[in-house]
Amino acid sequence: MQNPIDEAARQLLIDKLSALEDYLNADVIVYYGEIFASVEVTIKQIVEDLQSEEPTNKKCYILLTTPGGSLNPVNRMVSILRHFYTEVNFIIPDYAYSAGTIFCMSGDNILMNYFSALGPVDPQVQNKDGKLVAALGYLDKINELLCKAKDNTISQAEFLILKDFDLAELRAYEQAKELAIDLIQKWLVKYKFKDWIKHSNGEIVTNEEKNIRAIEIAMNLSDNNKWKSHDRAINMQELEAMKLKITDYGLDRKLSSRIDTYNSVLVDYVNKYQPRIFVHTRRFL
């Protein structure tokens, strides 16, 4: 027999999501938690289920809260979403770090408020012990040791660390960084910048200018020396200073209220049941 309190919380989530979908006139997919390998299979099933309804929506919003994770499932989830939807937008009520930030770069629009945050692009890679580690931190440390070795200022302990480091593992970290930058550049140009037609002075925006802007944003977000921490919160103003356009959903009181009330119920639910991930649509909970 289902606990009536659990059923009440579940029904409240359903009601709040319905109110948000009605206001946005779009499918809303909620993703809360880490992004790990194989989660894309769940997203595929969920999106196919949503698209089984008639008429189908061609616009969706991803309400995303994540500490980050792996890039491969992000890449596959973007392919899934773009197969079914012509417009994909991201709502960040709290935070989306690392791989979550990269995921957001595939959106037509990114909706945040004063409290929301993205993070530095620091993709996680599985090391030889099977643990997910932040790639940029390792690369920065190895580069630091290489510079010390070149200047003959490296200690014996540091030399042993450098000597024993697995070159194949190091290459995996380098490839993760390269992939992150490539995906950001590709997705920004293809989706986020698709309606960037003219400059403020009326001149036509070229594809080369879009690519240059996208690379600048990608390099800025992946500058570990600037951000210092994997989970450094980058707010709306800092993102716009990089010339990344953000939609402030706080300016729309009705939308803001619907997002905040849903998210409040969501956080209470997640804190109680502690799932690794929580995914919610009108057809799946």
PyMOL commands that set and color helices and strands:
alter all, ss='L'
color gray80, all
select helices_A, chain A and resi 4-24+39-50+71-84+99-104+135-150+156-164+167-192+207-221+224-227+236-241+249-251+253-273
alter helices_A, ss='H'
color red, helices_A
select strands_A, chain A and resi 27-33+59-65+87-91+95-96+109-112+117-118+124-126+132-134+247-248+277-280
alter strands_A, ss='S'
color yellow, strands_A
deselect
rebuild
show_as cartoon
